[in-house]
């Protein structure tokens, strides 16, 4: 009977009506304010998807209507006088709703940040998508874990045992998949330290090719011969990697030889002409050209110059032009390139010099006074 009298109480129904009306009014106001703010930010950020207005507009657009309704109901419940137990329950509900909404906003912001870096709209180029994905996943796990534990703690649940069990379970999982985790953290290290990026041409060991993909566990490289080389991230970081894309200049050293019958004054002129040729070549900076030494069949020159470009094809074009002009310059100086030769002489008998195919006739000399070789005698 008392229960029926409670439901027939006019004050109760009046309080319920006030709460319903207040909830509707507050929800309408909140929805209108959020909608107007979202539309204004969207209008300001049109064509500028990397600015802060677009970022805030997307985050605000993630506001949950259900949580707005919950906020409106919680505000409306403060209008009538409620018992103390109701006030305690409302305080817990406030915290749960607010924690969920903040977690949704942070989740949206992290996803938007990671997507903008991956597609290159936020900062152009230079970000490793794998590193961005790993960081975003770790941040989201931390955010939602903290939100869940905070809600449980606010509701009076003892989370000490839960946190301890999660720590022990995490250690067990880490020990079971330590090799995989090693490659994952190696990928994270590649993303942070950036020894190479997608599109870079690298050389390590016997592999030479362009980076195609940097994954959680492996890196894929398109080699010069066409096949794809897959290498574990941890193994890749243990090796010395040559990144040729970041090479701004290229130091070139090459040698050539002239014949021994070249006069000393012309030897000096050869060094001078090589310097003139390189200085006149575009994108080539002359360093030095010296008569290096006496080799077996030639007077050896060593030339060093700097190519002001990292493009290998451009370097080959420059080297080809230098070689062609060097041919013309030596012809003008009447200096011949050295050819391999060896003279043999029998003891006690004058023998003709061994002729080498392709050697000019005037260079087929008899050096019997300089080279003797004893040949075995047979009876």
VOBA-1610 file (N, C-alpha, C; in pm, whole numbers, padded with zeros to 5 digits, always signed):
BEGIN
Unk+00082-00120+00000Unk+00000+00000+00000Unk+00086+00126+00000Unk+00193+00121+00083Unk+00284+00236+00086Unk+00352+00258-00049Unk+00378+00143-00120Unk+00442+00156-00252Unk+00351+00227-00350Unk+00223+00195-00344Unk+00128+00263-00433Unk+00116+00412-00397Unk+00119+00440-00268Unk+00111+00579-00226Unk+00232+00660-00275Unk+00348+00592-00279Unk+00466+00661-00329Unk+00451+00699-00474Unk+00398+00608-00555Unk+00381+00637-00697Unk+00271+00739-00722Unk+00182+00757-00625Unk+00075+00857-00641Unk+00114+00992-00583Unk+00236+01002-00536Unk+00283+01128-00478Unk+00303+01232-00587Unk+00236+01349-00570Unk+00245+01454-00670Unk+00385+01514-00677Unk+00452+01525-00564Unk+00586+01582-00563Unk+00684+01496-00644Unk+00665+01362-00636Unk+00751+01274-00712Unk+00733+01295-00862Unk+00611+01299-00904Unk+00585+01317-01048Unk+00626+01457-01094Unk+00610+01553-01004Unk+00654+01689-01040Unk+00806+01692-01058Unk+00877+01624-00969Unk+01024+01619-00981Unk+01065+01546-01109Unk+00995+01437-01142Unk+01027+01363-01265Unk+01002+01450-01386Unk+00892+01524-01385Unk+00863+01612-01497Unk+00968+01720-01513Unk+01009+01777-01398Unk+01112+01881-01403Unk+01242+01824-01460Unk+01279+01703-01418Unk+01402+01641-01467Unk+01393+01615-01617Unk+01277+01565-01665Unk+01263+01537-01807Unk+01272+01664-01890Unk+01200+01768-01846Unk+01202+01894-01921Unk+01341+01955-01919Unk+01403+01955-01801Unk+01537+02013-01789Unk+01637+01934-01875Unk+01622+01801-01877Unk+01712+01719-01960Unk+01697+01756-02108Unk+01573+01769-02154Unk+01551+01803-02295Unk+01609+01939-02329Unk+01586+02037-02239Unk+01634+02172-02266Unk+01787+02176-02268Unk+01848+02114-02166Unk+01995+02115-02158Unk+02057+02040-02276Unk+01995+01927-02313Unk+02049+01850-02428Unk+02040+01931-02557Unk+01928+02002-02575Unk+01912+02083-02696Unk+02016+02194-02700Unk+02038+02258-02586Unk+02137+02367-02582Unk+02277+02313-02611Unk+02313+02202-02546Unk+02446+02146-02567Unk+02466+02102-02712Unk+02365+02037-02769Unk+02376+01994-02908Unk+02390+02113-03002Unk+02316+02221-02974Unk+02323+02340-03059Unk+02461+02405-03050Unk+02513+02417-02929Unk+02644+02480-02911Unk+02753+02398-02979Unk+02751+02267-02957Unk+02852+02181-03018Unk+02840+02183-03170Unk+02715+02180-03223Unk+02695+02182-03368Unk+02743+02310-03432Unk+02712+02425-03368Unk+02756+02553-03425Unk+02908+02564-03422Unk+02969+02523-03310Unk+03115+02529-03301Unk+03180+02438-03404Unk+03123+02320-03424Unk+03179+02227-03522Unk+03169+02281-03664Unk+03053+02339-03698Unk+03036+02394-03833Unk+03129+02512-03857Unk+03144+02598-03756Unk+03234+02712-03774Unk+03378+02665-03797Unk+03422+02569-03719Unk+03559+02520-03735Unk+03578+02450-03869Unk+03476+02377-03913Unk+03486+02311-04044Unk+03495+02414-04155Unk+03418+02522-04142Unk+03423+02628-04244Unk+03559+02697-04246Unk+03615+02724-04130Unk+03746+02790-04124Unk+03858+02702-04176Unk+03842+02571-04164Unk+03952+02480-04199Unk+03939+02422-04339Unk+03845+02471-04419Unk+03830+02419-04556Unk+03955+02449-04638Unk+04011+02345-04700Unk+04132+02359-04779Unk+04259+02366-04697Unk+04248+02357-04565Unk+04365+02361-04477Unk+04355+02248-04376Unk+04367+02127-04427Unk+04345+02010-04342Unk+04456+01987-04241Unk+04566+02060-04252Unk+04674+02040-04156Unk+04674+02140-04042Unk+04580+02238-04041Unk+04584+02340-03938Unk+04508+02295-03814Unk+04519+02375-03708Unk+04459+02336-03580Unk+04308+02343-03583Unk+04248+02432-03666Unk+04102+02437-03674Unk+04043+02306-03723Unk+04108+02248-03824Unk+04059+02119-03875Unk+04075+02011-03768Unk+04186+02014-03698Unk+04210+01915-03593Unk+04103+01924-03484Unk+04076+02046-03436Unk+03976+02064-03330Unk+03836+02031-03380Unk+03808+02064-03508Unk+03676+02035-03563Unk+03650+01885-03567Unk+03749+01809-03608Unk+03731+01663-03613Unk+03714+01606-03472Unk+03791+01657-03376Unk+03780+01607-03239Unk+03643+01640-03180Unk+03596+01762-03201Unk+03464+01800-03148Unk+03353+01721-03217Unk+03373+01692-03345Unk+03274+01612-03415Unk+03260+01471-03360Unk+03357+01429-03279Unk+03352+01295-03219Unk+03277+01296-03086Unk+03217+01409-03050Unk+03140+01416-02926Unk+03020+01322-02935Unk+03005+01237-02835Unk+02899+01135-02836Unk+02764+01198-02797Unk+02662+01171-02877Unk+02527+01220-02843Unk+02473+01151-02719Unk+02506+01024-02704Unk+02461+00953-02586Unk+02521+01013-02459Unk+02650+01046-02466Unk+02712+01107-02349Unk+02661+01249-02325Unk+02627+01321-02432Unk+02563+01452-02414Unk+02430+01438-02342Unk+02354+01335-02380Unk+02227+01310-02313Unk+02249+01273-02166Unk+02356+01195-02142Unk+02387+01160-02003Unk+02426+01283-01923Unk+02505+01372-01983Unk+02542+01497-01914Unk+02416+01581-01886Unk+02328+01588-01982Unk+02206+01666-01964Unk+02121+01608-01851Unk+02111+01476-01844Unk+02034+01413-01737Unk+02097+01436-01601Unk+02230+01428-01598Unk+02299+01450-01471Unk+02282+01594-01423Unk+02285+01690-01515Unk+02262+01830-01477Unk+02119+01851-01431Unk+02026+01785-01502Unk+01884+01801-01465Unk+01854+01740-01329Unk+01922+01633-01293Unk+01898+01569-01165Unk+01943+01654-01047Unk+02020+01760-01072Unk+02062+01849-00964Unk+01955+01954-00931Unk+01851+01962-01015Unk+01747+02063-00990Unk+01660+02024-00870Unk+01601+01904-00867Unk+01523+01866-00748Unk+01613+01823-00633Unk+01554+01820-00514Unk+01627+01773-00397Unk+01628+01621-00396Unk+01747+01562-00390Unk+01762+01417-00392Unk+01826+01371-00262Unk+01802+01245-00224Unk+01865+01193-00103Unk+02017+01186-00119Unk+02088+01165-00007Unk+02234+01159-00009Unk+02287+01044-00091Unk+02220+00930-00090Unk+02264+00815-00170Unk+02259+00846-00318Unk+02157+00923-00359Unk+02148+00962-00500Unk+02263+01056-00538Unk+02299+01143-00451Unk+02409+01235-00480Unk+02540+01160-00498Unk+02563+01058-00414Unk+02685+00977-00428Unk+02687+00903-00561Unk+02571+00847-00599Unk+02563+00775-00727Unk+02584+00870-00844Unk+02531+00992-00834Unk+02547+01090-00941Unk+02694+01130-00958Unk+02766+01143-00849Unk+02907+01180-00858Unk+02987+01073-00932Unk+02957+00944-00905Unk+03024+00836-00978Unk+02986+00838-01126Unk+02860+00865-01155Unk+02814+00867-01295Unk+02878+00982-01372Unk+02892+01097-01303Unk+02961+01209-01367Unk+03102+01170-01410Unk+03173+01107-01323Unk+03311+01069-01354Unk+03316+00970-01470Unk+03226+00872-01471Unk+03225+00772-01579Unk+03198+00838-01713Unk+03096+00923-01718Unk+03062+00989-01844Unk+03175+01080-01892Unk+03232+01158-01800Unk+03340+01248-01838Unk+03463+01172-01884Unk+03498+01062-01817Unk+03614+00981-01857Unk+03594+00920-01996Unk+03474+00871-02023Unk+03447+00813-02155Unk+03458+00918-02265Unk+03404+01038-02241Unk+03409+01142-02343Unk+03552+01190-02368Unk+03629+01208-02262Unk+03769+01248-02278Unk+03847+01141-02354Unk+03821+01013-02321Unk+03889+00905-02392Unk+03853+00906-02541Unk+03726+00935-02574Unk+03686+00943-02715Unk+03756+01059-02785Unk+03767+01173-02719Unk+03835+01287-02781Unk+03984+01256-02805Unk+04049+01199-02704Unk+04192+01166-02720Unk+04211+01060-02827Unk+04122+00961-02832Unk+04129+00857-02935Unk+04120+00918-03074Unk+04025+01009-03092Unk+04009+01074-03222Unk+04131+01158-03258Unk+04183+01232-03159Unk+04301+01314-03186Unk+04423+01232-03224Unk+04445+01120-03155Unk+04561+01036-03186Unk+04546+00974-03325Unk+04428+00924-03358Unk+04406+00864-03491Unk+04423+00968-03601Unk+04373+01089-03579Unk+04388+01195-03679Unk+04534+01232-03696Unk+04608+01242-03586Unk+04751+01273-03592Unk+04828+01167-03670Unk+04803+01040-03639Unk+04876+00934-03707Unk+04840+00928-03855Unk+04712+00947-03889Unk+04673+00943-04030Unk+04731+01060-04108Unk+04736+01178-04045Unk+04791+01295-04115Unk+04940+01278-04140Unk+05012+01213-04048Unk+05154+01191-04071Unk+05178+01085-04177Unk+05095+00982-04179Unk+05115+00874-04276Unk+05092+00924-04417Unk+04985+01002-04438Unk+04957+01050-04573Unk+05040+01172-04609Unk+05113+01228-04509Unk+05204+01338-04539Unk+05140+01473-04550Unk+05016+01488-04500Unk+04949+01617-04512Unk+04983+01711-04397Unk+05028+01653-04285Unk+05054+01738-04169Unk+05191+01805-04178Unk+05290+01731-04227Unk+05425+01788-04228Unk+05502+01754-04354Unk+05434+01711-04457Unk+05504+01680-04581Unk+05556+01538-04582Unk+05688+01523-04580Unk+05750+01392-04587Unk+05844+01373-04470Unk+05901+01252-04463Unk+06003+01227-04364Unk+05956+01148-04243Unk+05828+01106-04237Unk+05778+01030-04124Unk+05762+00885-04163Unk+05805+00799-04072Unk+05792+00657-04094Unk+05652+00615-04053Unk+05567+00562-04144Unk+05431+00523-04107Unk+05427+00413-04003Unk+05527+00325-04004Unk+05530+00217-03904Unk+05550+00275-03766Unk+05645+00367-03751Unk+05669+00428-03621Unk+05545+00503-03574Unk+05480+00576-03665Unk+05361+00651-03629Unk+05250+00557-03583Unk+05234+00445-03654Unk+05130+00349-03617Unk+05159+00287-03481Unk+05284+00250-03457Unk+05320+00189-03329Unk+05296+00287-03215Unk+05339+00411-03232Unk+05320+00511-03126Unk+05172+00535-03100Unk+05092+00546-03207Unk+04949+00570-03189Unk+04882+00453-03118Unk+04919+00331-03153Unk+04861+00214-03086Unk+04898+00212-02938Unk+05025+00241-02907Unk+05067+00242-02767Unk+04995+00351-02688Unk+04979+00470-02748Unk+04908+00577-02679Unk+04763+00540-02655Unk+04698+00480-02755Unk+04557+00442-02739Unk+04540+00334-02632Unk+04633+00239-02628Unk+04626+00135-02524Unk+04640+00197-02386Unk+04733+00291-02371Unk+04752+00357-02242Unk+04628+00438-02204Unk+04573+00513-02300Unk+04457+00598-02270Unk+04337+00516-02226Unk+04302+00413-02302Unk+04185+00333-02267Unk+04208+00251-02142Unk+04333+00207-02119Unk+04361+00131-01996Unk+04347+00221-01874Unk+04405+00342-01883Unk+04393+00435-01771Unk+04248+00473-01747Unk+04171+00493-01855Unk+04030+00527-01840Unk+03953+00415-01770Unk+03976+00291-01812Unk+03905+00177-01752Unk+03943+00160-01605Unk+04073+00167-01575Unk+04115+00151-01436Unk+04064+00266-01348Unk+04060+00387-01404Unk+04010+00502-01326Unk+03861+00485-01295Unk+03784+00438-01391Unk+03642+00416-01368Unk+03619+00309-01262Unk+03696+00199-01273Unk+03682+00093-01174Unk+03720+00141-01035Unk+03829+00219-01027Unk+03871+00271-00896Unk+03768+00368-00841Unk+03707+00451-00927Unk+03605+00545-00881Unk+03479+00474-00833Unk+03450+00359-00891Unk+03332+00282-00849Unk+03358+00198-00725Unk+03481+00203-00671Unk+03511+00132-00549Unk+03573-00004-00568Unk+03613-00039-00689Unk+03675-00168-00715Unk+03823-00160-00682Unk+03876-00262-00613Unk+04019-00269-00580Unk+04096-00315-00704Unk+04173-00222-00764Unk+04241-00254-00890Unk+04386-00296-00867Unk+04429-00307-00742Unk+04569-00343-00714Unk+04602-00481-00769Unk+04516-00578-00740Unk+04539-00714-00789Unk+04531-00720-00941Unk+04440-00640-01000Unk+04428-00639-01146Unk+04554-00583-01211Unk+04609-00475-01156Unk+04730-00417-01211Unk+04847-00513-01198Unk+04857-00581-01082Unk+04965-00677-01061Unk+04955-00794-01158Unk+04834-00845-01180Unk+04817-00957-01274Unk+04848-00915-01417Unk+04812-00792-01453Unk+04846-00744-01587Unk+04996-00733-01604Unk+05068-00689-01500Unk+05213-00680-01509Unk+05278-00815-01525Unk+05233-00915-01447Unk+05290-01049-01460Unk+05258-01108-01596Unk+05135-01089-01642Unk+05098-01141-01774Unk+05177-01075-01885Unk+05203-00945-01871Unk+05283-00876-01973Unk+05425-00928-01978Unk+05485-00958-01862Unk+05620-01014-01861Unk+05623-01151-01927Unk+05522-01233-01900Unk+05518-01366-01960Unk+05505-01358-02112Unk+05420-01268-02159Unk+05403-01253-02303Unk+05532-01200-02367Unk+05598-01105-02299Unk+05722-01049-02354Unk+05830-01155-02366Unk+05841-01244-02267Unk+05940-01351-02275Unk+05908-01450-02386Unk+05779-01473-02411Unk+05740-01569-02514Unk+05766-01517-02654Unk+05753-01388-02674Unk+05767-01331-02809Unk+05879-01228-02811Unk+05988-01256-02739Unk+06096-01157-02730Unk+06163-01131-02864Unk+06173-01234-02952Unk+06235-01211-03083Unk+06148-01120-03169Unk+06016-01145-03164Unk+05925-01058-03240Unk+05928-00917-03185Unk+05928-00906-03052Unk+05934-00773-02991Unk+06065-00703-03025Unk+06174-00782-03038Unk+06301-00721-03078Unk+06291-00657-03215Unk+06226-00724-03310Unk+06208-00666-03443Unk+06114-00546-03439Unk+06010-00553-03352Unk+05915-00442-03341Unk+05986-00318-03287Unk+06065-00336-03181Unk+06138-00222-03125Unk+06247-00174-03220Unk+06302-00266-03300Unk+06397-00223-03403Unk+06327-00135-03507Unk+06203-00172-03542Unk+06126-00088-03633Unk+06100+00050-03572Unk+06069+00050-03442Unk+06049+00178-03374Unk+06177+00260-03372Unk+06291+00191-03354Unk+06419+00261-03357Unk+06447+00318-03494Unk+06413+00244-03600Unk+06431+00295-03736Unk+06345+00419-03757Unk+06224+00417-03703Unk+06136+00532-03718Unk+06184+00654-03643Unk+06243+00634-03524Unk+06288+00747-03443Unk+06422+00799-03493Unk+06518+00710-03513Unk+06654+00750-03552Unk+06664+00780-03702Unk+06580+00716-03783Unk+06573+00738-03927Unk+06707+00718-03998Unk+06770+00601-03985Unk+06891+00576-04064Unk+06859+00567-04213Unk+06738+00530-04246Unk+06691+00528-04384Unk+06540+00539-04382Unk+06484+00578-04497Unk+06340+00593-04512Unk+06296+00527-04641Unk+06165+00520-04661Unk+06111+00459-04782Unk+06157+00540-04904Unk+06214+00471-05002Unk+06265+00536-05122Unk+06415+00556-05122Unk+06481+00538-05008Unk+06627+00555-05001Unk+06697+00436-05067Unk+06810+00464-05132Unk+06893+00358-05191Unk+07002+00323-05091Unk+07002+00197-05046Unk+07096+00154-04941Unk+07175+00034-04991Unk+07292+00018-04930Unk+07380-00096-04957Unk+07428-00150-04824Unk+07409-00280-04802Unk+07463-00345-04683Unk+07491-00491-04719Unk+07610-00537-04678Unk+07648-00673-04714Unk+07653-00690-04865Unk+07579-00788-04915Unk+07571-00813-05058Unk+07442-00758-05119Unk+07365-00682-05043Unk+07236-00631-05089Unk+07250-00484-05125Unk+07195-00447-05241Unk+07191-00307-05285Unk+07056-00284-05351Unk+06981-00187-05300Unk+06850-00161-05358Unk+06779-00048-05285Unk+06654-00024-05323Unk+06573+00084-05268Unk+06475+00030-05165Unk+06458+00104-05055Unk+06365+00064-04950Unk+06222+00079-05002Unk+06147-00031-04998Unk+06007-00028-05042Unk+05910-00020-04926Unk+05938-00089-04817Unk+05842-00095-04707Unk+05917-00123-04578Unk+05880-00053-04472Unk+05934-00077-04338Unk+05820-00126-04251Unk+05820-00254-04220Unk+05711-00314-04145Unk+05743-00328-03998Unk+05651-00392-03924Unk+05671-00413-03781Unk+05785-00509-03754Unk+05803-00608-03842Unk+05905-00709-03820Unk+06015-00706-03926Unk+05981-00677-04050Unk+06078-00684-04159Unk+06079-00555-04240Unk+06188-00540-04315Unk+06202-00432-04413Unk+06221-00494-04550Unk+06148-00443-04649Unk+06153-00497-04784Unk+06231-00403-04874Unk+06324-00462-04949Unk+06415-00385-05035Unk+06406-00438-05177Unk+06389-00349-05272Unk+06388-00386-05414Unk+06530-00374-05467Unk+06591-00488-05496Unk+06732-00489-05536Unk+06747-00442-05680Unk+06871-00417-05719Unk+06899-00370-05855Unk+06865-00475-05959Unk+06877-00602-05922Unk+06845-00708-06019Unk+06696-00736-06030Unk+06614-00671-05948Unk+06470-00681-05963Unk+06396-00755-05855Unk+06463-00847-05785Unk+06390-00923-05684Unk+06376-00843-05556Unk+06281-00886-05472Unk+06258-00821-05344Unk+06333-00895-05234Unk+06411-00820-05157Unk+06488-00877-05047Unk+06418-00840-04917Unk+06389-00940-04834Unk+06321-00920-04706Unk+06422-00945-04595Unk+06438-00846-04507Unk+06537-00856-04399Unk+06471-00818-04268Unk+06498-00895-04161Unk+06446-00863-04029Unk+06503-00730-03981Unk+06420-00650-03916Unk+06464-00518-03872Unk+06581-00525-03776Unk+06575-00620-03682Unk+06684-00631-03585Unk+06815-00670-03653Unk+06808-00763-03749Unk+06929-00803-03822Unk+06982-00689-03907Unk+06893-00609-03962Unk+06934-00498-04048Unk+07010-00392-03968Unk+06965-00364-03845Unk+07031-00262-03765Unk+07167-00307-03712Unk+07193-00438-03715Unk+07324-00487-03669Unk+07432-00469-03775Unk+07396-00434-03897Unk+07491-00423-04006Unk+07522-00276-04034Unk+07632-00256-04108Unk+07669-00122-04154Unk+07592-00094-04283Unk+07507+00008-04279Unk+07420+00041-04392Unk+07472+00169-04458Unk+07495+00163-04588Unk+07536+00280-04667Unk+07411+00339-04733Unk+07374+00461-04694Unk+07257+00528-04750Unk+07305+00629-04855Unk+07289+00592-04984Unk+07340+00675-05092Unk+07246+00789-05127Unk+07121+00782-05083Unk+07030+00892-05115Unk+07070+01020-05042Unk+07132+01006-04925Unk+07171+01122-04847Unk+07311+01170-04880Unk+07372+01111-04979Unk+07505+01155-05020Unk+07492+01282-05104Unk+07549+01391-05057Unk+07538+01518-05128Unk+07643+01532-05237Unk+07764+01483-05212Unk+07871+01487-05312Unk+07934+01349-05322Unk+08009+01330-05429Unk+08074+01200-05453Unk+08221+01224-05485Unk+08311+01165-05405Unk+08455+01179-05427Unk+08501+01067-05520Unk+08564+01106-05630Unk+08604+01012-05733Unk+08757+01007-05740Unk+08809+00886-05742Unk+08953+00863-05760Unk+08971+00766-05877Unk+09047+00807-05977Unk+09076+00716-06088Unk+09222+00731-06129Unk+09273+00628-06196Unk+09413+00625-06237Unk+09423+00594-06385Unk+09533+00638-06444Unk+09566+00601-06581Unk+09718+00603-06593Unk+09769+00541-06698Unk+09914+00533-06717Unk+09957+00570-06856Unk+10077+00629-06868Unk+10137+00662-06997Unk+10265+00581-07010Unk+10315+00574-07133Unk+10431+00490-07161Unk+10558+00548-07099Unk+10659+00461-07082Unk+10784+00501-07018Unk+10869+00595-07103Unk+10842+00600-07233Unk+10923+00687-07318Unk+10872+00831-07319Unk+10778+00867-07230Unk+10726+01003-07222Unk+10828+01093-07152Unk+10868+01206-07214Unk+10963+01298-07150Unk+10905+01358-07022Unk+10992+01401-06933Unk+10948+01453-06803Unk+10869+01583-06816Unk+10906+01667-06916Unk+10832+01791-06931Unk+10687+01765-06974Unk+10668+01663-07057Unk+10531+01629-07098Unk+10454+01561-06984Unk+10525+01491-06896Unk+10459+01433-06779Unk+10400+01544-06693Unk+10474+01655-06678Unk+10421+01769-06603Unk+10299+01828-06673Unk+10306+01835-06806Unk+10194+01892-06881Unk+10068+01805-06871Unk+10088+01674-06858Unk+09971+01586-06845Unk+09893+01621-06719Unk+09961+01640-06606Unk+09893+01675-06482Unk+09819+01808-06496Unk+09881+01905-06561Unk+09817+02036-06579Unk+09693+02025-06667Unk+09702+01947-06775Unk+09588+01936-06866Unk+09472+01864-06799Unk+09501+01764-06716Unk+09392+01695-06645Unk+09317+01794-06554Unk+09393+01881-06483Unk+09328+01981-06400Unk+09242+02076-06480Unk+09291+02120-06597Unk+09213+02210-06682Unk+09085+02143-06731Unk+09094+02016-06767Unk+08977+01944-06817Unk+08869+01934-06710Unk+08908+01899-06587Unk+08810+01880-06480Unk+08750+02014-06438Unk+08831+02118-06432Unk+08778+02250-06394Unk+08676+02300-06495Unk+08693+02264-06620Unk+08600+02309-06724Unk+08475+02222-06733Unk+08469+02114-06657Unk+08354+02022-06662Unk+08250+02068-06561Unk+08124+02088-06602Unk+08019+02131-06508Unk+07996+02027-06398Unk+07965+02078-06277Unk+07934+01996-06159Unk+08049+01905-06119Unk+08171+01942-06154Unk+08289+01867-06112Unk+08388+01966-06052Unk+08435+01936-05931Unk+08532+02022-05862Unk+08665+01949-05855Unk+08767+02011-05914Unk+08898+01949-05920Unk+08964+01950-05783Unk+09026+01837-05747Unk+09099+01827-05621Unk+09250+01818-05646Unk+09294+01715-05716Unk+09437+01702-05743Unk+09458+01602-05857Unk+09576+01613-05921Unk+09621+01518-06022Unk+09773+01509-06012Unk+09824+01390-05980Unk+09967+01374-05955Unk+10022+01254-06032Unk+10151+01267-06067Unk+10227+01153-06118Unk+10258+01065-05996Unk+10186+00953-05986Unk+10187+00873-05864Unk+10313+00790-05848Unk+10354+00719-05954Unk+10469+00631-05937Unk+10500+00552-06062Unk+10600+00462-06049Unk+10647+00380-06159Unk+10592+00238-06140Unk+10507+00199-06228Unk+10454+00063-06224Unk+10527-00025-06324Unk+10481-00146-06342Unk+10555-00244-06420Unk+10574-00200-06566Unk+10470-00142-06624Unk+10482-00106-06765Unk+10426+00032-06795Unk+10415+00118-06692Unk+10356+00249-06716Unk+10399+00349-06609Unk+10387+00475-06645Unk+10398+00584-06549Unk+10256+00617-06503Unk+10228+00597-06376Unk+10091+00600-06326Unk+10056+00738-06272Unk+09938+00789-06313Unk+09882+00914-06261Unk+09759+00881-06176Unk+09743+00956-06068Unk+09624+00944-05983Unk+09550+01077-05982Unk+09420+01073-06010Unk+09339+01194-06021Unk+09224+01185-05920Unk+09197+01295-05852Unk+09087+01303-05755Unk+09004+01427-05787Unk+08872+01409-05795Unk+08782+01522-05813Unk+08651+01492-05742Unk+08569+01595-05722Unk+08443+01586-05648Unk+08328+01613-05744Unk+08232+01521-05747Unk+08110+01542-05824Unk+08007+01610-05734Unk+07955+01723-05776Unk+07861+01800-05695Unk+07719+01749-05711Unk+07703+01620-05705Unk+07571+01558-05717Unk+07581+01415-05666Unk+07470+01363-05615Unk+07467+01224-05569Unk+07415+01128-05676Unk+07371+01180-05790Unk+07316+01097-05896Unk+07428+01016-05962Unk+07412+00884-05960Unk+07518+00799-06015Unk+07527+00814-06166Unk+07414+00825-06234Unk+07417+00841-06380Unk+07486+00972-06419Unk+07464+01076-06341Unk+07530+01203-06371Unk+07680+01191-06350Unk+07719+01118-06245Unk+07861+01094-06224Unk+07924+01020-06343Unk+07856+00920-06397Unk+07909+00846-06511Unk+07919+00934-06635Unk+07823+01024-06653Unk+07831+01117-06765Unk+07953+01208-06752Unk+07979+01257-06631Unk+08095+01343-06608Unk+08225+01267-06630Unk+08232+01143-06580Unk+08353+01064-06597Unk+08377+01033-06745Unk+08270+01005-06817Unk+08285+00979-06960Unk+08338+01101-07034Unk+08285+01218-07000Unk+08332+01341-07066Unk+08479+01367-07033Unk+08520+01343-06910Unk+08660+01361-06872Unk+08749+01264-06949Unk+08706+01140-06962Unk+08786+01041-07035Unk+08803+01078-07181Unk+08694+01125-07242Unk+08703+01163-07384Unk+08796+01281-07404Unk+08784+01382-07316Unk+08872+01498-07330Unk+09017+01460-07297Unk+09036+01364-07208Unk+09171+01319-07176Unk+09236+01250-07297Unk+09158+01174-07371Unk+09209+01112-07494Unk+09257+01218-07592Unk+09174+01322-07614Unk+09212+01428-07707Unk+09336+01504-07658Unk+09342+01529-07528Unk+09455+01606-07474Unk+09587+01530-07489Unk+09587+01398-07465Unk+09710+01320-07478Unk+09753+01310-07624Unk+09658+01306-07716Unk+09695+01306-07858Unk+09760+01438-07896Unk+09708+01549-07842Unk+09769+01679-07872Unk+09911+01688-07817Unk+09934+01628-07702Unk+10068+01631-07641Unk+10161+01524-07698Unk+10108+01440-07788Unk+10186+01329-07845Unk+10235+01235-07734Unk+10144+01207-07641Unk+10172+01115-07531Unk+10082+00994-07548Unk+10143+00874-07536Unk+10067+00751-07557Unk+10033+00686-07425Unk+09913+00628-07421Unk+09876+00547-07307Unk+09965+00423-07302Unk+09994+00377-07182Unk+10079+00260-07167Unk+10001+00133-07200Unk+10073+00041-07265Unk+10018-00090-07294Unk+10104-00195-07225Unk+10046-00304-07181Unk+10127-00407-07115Unk+10229-00469-07211Unk+10354-00488-07166Unk+10460-00544-07249Unk+10557-00621-07162Unk+10624-00719-07221Unk+10728-00797-07152Unk+10828-00846-07257Unk+10956-00819-07234Unk+11062-00859-07326Unk+11137-00979-07268Unk+11165-01079-07354Unk+11238-01200-07315Unk+11366-01210-07398Unk+11476-01250-07333Unk+11604-01265-07401Unk+11672-01394-07355Unk+11718-01477-07452Unk+11789-01601-07421Unk+11937-01573-07404Unk+12002-01635-07303Unk+12143-01614-07276Unk+12227-01679-07386Unk+12327-01605-07436Unk+12417-01659-07536Unk+12367-01649-07678Unk+12247-01607-07694Unk+12193-01598-07831Unk+12102-01478-07838Unk+12126-01399-07936Unk+12043-01280-07953Unk+11913-01322-08020Unk+11805-01302-07946Unk+11674-01342-07995Unk+11590-01217-08020Unk+11505-01224-08117Unk+11414-01109-08140Unk+11322-01089-08020Unk+11290-00966-08000Unk+11200-00931-07890Unk+11063-00992-07913Unk+11001-01044-07803Unk+10867-01098-07813Unk+10770-00985-07839Unk+10701-00998-07950Unk+10610-00890-07991Unk+10472-00914-07930Unk+10414-00806-07883Unk+10281-00810-07822Unk+10181-00760-07924Unk+10076-00835-07942Unk+09974-00797-08041Unk+09914-00663-08003Unk+09899-00577-08103Unk+09839-00447-08081Unk+09936-00339-08041Unk+10063-00372-08013Unk+10162-00272-07973Unk+10222-00208-08097Unk+10233-00073-08102Unk+10290-00007-08221Unk+10432-00056-08248Unk+10469-00052-08378Unk+10597-00107-08420Unk+10714-00035-08355Unk+10703+00099-08335Unk+10816+00173-08281Unk+10836+00143-08132Unk+10738+00075-08067Unk+10753+00041-07927Unk+10802-00101-07910Unk+10819-00179-08018Unk+10872-00315-08009Unk+11025-00303-08000Unk+11075-00283-07873Unk+11216-00254-07853Unk+11288-00379-07804Unk+11418-00380-07827Unk+11502-00491-07782Unk+11573-00445-07655Unk+11532-00496-07540Unk+11590-00458-07413Unk+11678-00569-07360Unk+11764-00624-07449Unk+11847-00737-07410Unk+11946-00699-07303Unk+11988-00574-07298Unk+12085-00532-07198Unk+12021-00520-07060Unk+11888-00510-07056Unk+11822-00487-06928Unk+11761-00613-06871Unk+11714-00705-06955Unk+11641-00822-06906Unk+11705-00948-06963Unk+11749-01035-06876Unk+11799-01166-06915Unk+11720-01271-06839Unk+11695-01379-06905Unk+11624-01489-06841Unk+11690-01619-06883Unk+11732-01696-06787Unk+11798-01824-06815Unk+11692-01930-06840Unk+11705-01997-06955Unk+11609-02102-06989Unk+11675-02236-06964Unk+11603-02333-06919Unk+11661-02466-06896Unk+11705-02529-07028Unk+11815-02604-07020Unk+11869-02672-07139Unk+11836-02822-07129Unk+11803-02875-07240Unk+11765-03018-07247Unk+11859-03086-07346Unk+11915-03202-07311Unk+12001-03280-07399Unk+11915-03369-07489
//
